[in-house]
Amino acid sequence: MMPATDTINMANTLVQRIARQALVTFRCPLASKSFIEQQGKLNSLMTEIRAVDLNISPTSNSEDHGSVAPSVCLPYMSPPPVTYMHICETDYMSMGVFLLKSGASIPLHDHPGMHGVLKVIYGKVRISCFDRLQEDAPSHPPSMPQMGALLQRSVLRSQGEFTEESGPCILTPDRDNIHQIDAVDGPTAFMDILAPPYDPDDGRDCHYYQVITEARSGGEESSTTTGTEKNKEVFLVEISQPPDFWCGSEPYPGPEVCL
């Protein structure tokens, strides 16, 4: 049986309070007044989180560690560019930490029907967020025939760099839902909450995308967001998981979370 003092200490850790607040928040009816109020409390708590609260050392991310995902077959074994520390998960939300090595990137991907909160705990990331546009777009622009691929008319909604001093980044099912995350000037890590969690059986699977061409000018093909101006309309095409990206896993060393 856990000593009473240990129970009190666990309940008072910042990560425990964040987890409980996330559960309260995403149990609320979405877009209700209660949800908005609880989300504000969650964002305030996330603003406070730092690497030390999770017992994570920035120096450890510069070393080779983490295990290769078993579903990925590589021509050679090498350390994963990104690793994930699982903290907790319920039917309403999942919480963990992503660690990116220097120069690593989480490619352009989506979160179907999901809300999210991202908070950098050390280092610096560049986040580029796209939104789908409602109007229909041609499937085959003259500059880039895609052999039947469905192109989605989208817009680069926001792009910026974030550090541990920055506030949390928020995504919703309709806003900033498709994004790319790049490590800038060294290794970086961020705490991540998704609500509800990914679940392919319930229509919430992760999809990857490539920026194909500017929707209006028919520019050159591009596979990244580099050089794309904010609010510029683009075409996105769904692609397979890029071969140079895979995510390993490693143990979470921080305070226990109980929900």
Secondary structure, DSSP 8 states (H G I E B T S, - for coil): ---HHHHHHHHHSHHHHHHHHHHHHHHS-TTSHHHHHHHHHHHHHHHH--GGGGT--GGGGGS---B--TT---SS----SEEEEEEEE-SS-EEEEEEE-TT-EEEEE--TT-EEEEEEEES-EEEEEEEE-SS---SS-TT---TT--EEEEEEEEEEEE-TTS--EEE-SSSS-EEEEEE-SS-EEEEEEEES--BGGGTB---EEEEEEETTT-----SS-TT--TT-EEEEEEE---TT--EEE----S-----
